[in-house]
């Protein structure tokens, strides 16, 4: 069984935010609007954050793309009282929106702040209605649940179904999340971390590779490559 992971090369990322736009359209992420955003209620499953290193005056500014880390030891799953969030057999941390009761314990436990509470009924400006993904698996989530990046798991399901319909074995290369597919700088890599021959596995073992807040023991499956 694959263990899906991602590598993001910070040398190639130039913060164009095409990943953010692609994620929003693929997963029908609600638009909060300026009033809700001011209250800290914006919903971005995949965003690019400013990151400062060093001390003044020797400082270096860069950008850190931040999807869900899909940790191997996720603290969010341990605190959910109804097991609405869990790690599946392929290592993807998912949310069962039908079970979620909106207690937000998972958002408190997540050190990466990548979970978002849906404060309002999902809505989009009229101009964006034609961009919605008609896939029923990514139907808009109701008000009062927590939502997050799922590595576009609906694409995994479709890729497996297509391989079965074509009478062939599913390959890890059949499945690509929207943010990886649309990255204009080709800074994102995705695949099976347990396959030593996969590019994502080789990059994850690169001397340049690091993980965010690795010292916490969450074992994130999103790796970054340091800037040269």
Secondary structure, DSSP 8 states (H G I E B T S, - for coil): ---EEEEEETTT-----HHHHHHHHHHT----HHHHHHTT----SSEEEEEEEEETTEEEEEEEEE-----TT-HHHHH-TT--EEE-TTS-EEE-TTT-----HHHHH-TT---EE--S-----GGGGGG----GGG----TT-EE---SSHHHHHHHHHHHHHTTS---GGG---HHHHH-TT--EEEEETT-TTSHHHHHHTSTTEE-TTGGGS---SEEEE---
